[in-house]
Structures are given as structure tokens and as C-alpha cells.
């Protein structure tokens, strides 16, 4: 629940595309969470942890994605209309950010299995994965509801530009932090 990449993306997409853009981004993010959770449930993401090369490769991709989105937000053209984010582009942004996040994979592998006995069937872990997605969705819906309440303020051109640049700086900082982690 700690603000991070997902919250920064939601803020950016809410600024650019309003509630619809934020909801599309959240949907993409949750599909990404579901992919990692199901991969952990099926034992596939263990390969990522077992292979240093695979993990480092995904980490580098994650860094590039975060820095790219950050640069676009920080230095890009700041349109002041809600048409800047389509549902498809918001969904893709959320999906790419979460699929390129190695921390989600590691979290799924290390967190979910500790609640299931080793001899439990795969469906138990998959059910926990579904619960994780549901809780994450509720949390981001609350974030979007809060953003929607201040949308009038967020729509002001000068505030919108500042927040877009701020979210870009946050995404770049998170990318740099991910790059510096061992």
C-alpha cells in the first residue's frame, strides 16, 4: 500500500486522462499483478529468482520502462485535455509498468507461498493470487476515488503541468533506485 510506481502512474494518468484514464491504467496494472501472481502460483516465476541473468534482465527492462515513462512525463508536451490518454494507452502503460517490475515477481514468489502448505494443490495459491489482485484493485479504486474528488483542482493547467512533471521525476527516481539495487 506504500505509494510507489503504481501510485505515480495513476496520478500521471489521472492528470492526463481523468478518471477514465486512471481506471484504464489500474486495469492494466492489475492484469500485470495477476500475471505475476498466477506465475508464482504455477511455479513459473521461481525461474526468475533462480536465474540471476533473467532477474537482472528484467530489472534492466524495468529501469528502462520507468525512466522512459518519467522522461515522457517530465519533458513531454503537456496537453491540457482529457483526450491525452485513451483507455488503450492507459491500460498498456499500467500493464507494461507491472510486467517490467521484477519486485512484483519476487514479492509473488516470497509472499504468497508462505501462506500455503507445500503439499497444497495449485488452486490454493491461485486463489491467494486472486485475493491479492482483488485487494490491490480495491486499494487503487480508493486512490482513484480520492483523485477524482480533487479532479477540478488537478485540471487546472498549471497544477496539471506541475504534477505531470513531478510524477515524471518520481518515475525517474524509482527507475534509478531500481538500477542501483543489487
N, C-alpha and C positions, 0 to 999 in steps of 0.2 A: 504493500500500500504506500510505500515511500515514493514520493514523486521522482520520476526518472524519465527515461526515454519515452515511454508511453504517454505520460502526462505532458511532456514537452510537445510531442506530436499532436496530441489532442488540442492543446492550446493553439498551436500553429494552425491546424486545420479548422478549428472553430473560428479563428480570426479570419481566415481566408474563405471559408465556405459556410459559416454559420452552423447551426445545429445539424443540418443535413450532412455537411462535410465532416463534422465531428463524429456523427453516428456511423458514417461510412468508414471512417478511419478506425473507429472502435471495432467494427465488424471485421475488418482486415486484421487488426491486431489479435482479435480473439481466434480467428482461423489459424493464425501463426502459433498462438498458445496451444490450441488444440492439436496442431501438427506435432509440436514438441511433446506434449503430454501423451498423445497416442503412441509416438515413437518410443517414449520411455516405457509406456505400458506394454508394448510389444518387445521391448528389449533392444530396439534398434539404436537408440541414442547412446547405449553403452559403448558402441563402436567409436563414437565421437570422443568419449572420455578416455578410452583405451588407446586411441591413436593420437599422439602428440601432433603429428603432421595435420590430421583432419581438424583437430581443435584449433591449432594456430591458423590454418587456412580460413576457417570460419570466423575466427577473431579478426583477421585482416579484412575479410569481406565486411564484417560488422563495422569496423572502424571506417572503411571507405564509404559505406552507406550513411552512417551518421554524419560524417564530415561533409559528404555531398549534400544531404538534406540541409545541414546547417549553413553551408555556403549559399545555397539557393535562397534560404530564408534571410540570411544576413545581407547579402549583396544583390539579390534578385530584384526584379521590378515588383513593387508592392501595389497591386491592383486594389482598388477600394470598392469592389463589387463582390457580391457573394457568388458570382459565377466563376470565380477563380479556381474553385475546387469542384470537380464533378464527383458524383458518387463513385465512379470507377477509379478515378485518380486517388481519391481519399482511401478507398479500400486497398488499392495497390500499395500506397505509402505505408499504411498500417501493417499490411502483410509482409512487405519487404523488411521493415524495421524489426519485426519479431522473428522472422525466419533467419535473419542475419545476426541474431543475438545469441552468442554462444552461452551466455549466462542463463538463458531460459532452458537450454538443453541440460546444462549442468544442474540447475535447480530441479528440473523434472526428474533427473536420474537420482539425485541425492535426497530429495524431499519426499516424493511420492512413495517410493518403495518402503520407507521406514514405517509406514502405517499398515503394511500388508505382510502377512507371514510368507516366508519363501515358498511354501507349498500351495499357496492360494492360486486359484485359476486367474488367467489374464484378465477376465472380465472385471474382477475386483479392482485391479489397477486402472483399467479403462474407466470404471465408474468414478474413481477418485479423480481421474483426469477430467471427466465431465463436470465434476463438482468444482474443480479448480477453475475451469472456464466459466462456470456459472457465477462463482464468487467474483472473479475478475470482471465479468460483464456488469454485475450489479455495482461494483465499485466505480467503474468508468461511466456507467449511466448516472451515478450521483455526481461525478465530476462534470459531466456534460450538463446536467441539470443546473449546477452552480454556474457554469459558464453561460448557460442560456439566460439566467437571471441577470447577468451583467452584460448581456449582448449589446444593449443600447450603448453602453459606455465603450465596449470593445469595438463597435462600428465606427466610432469617431476616427477620422483619418489619421490624426497624429498619434493617438493611442494605438491604433491598429499597426501602424508602421513601427512604432517603438516595441510593441510586443512581438511582432514578427521578427525583428532584429534580435530581441532578447532571446526568443526561442531558438533562433539560429545559433546564437552564441552558446546557449546551453547544449544544443545538439553537438556542436563542435567540441565543446569541453568534455562532454560524455564520450565522444569518439577518441579524443586524446587520452582520457583516463583509461579507456579500454585498451588503447595502444600501449600504454605504459605498464599495464598489469602483466605480471609474469605468468 
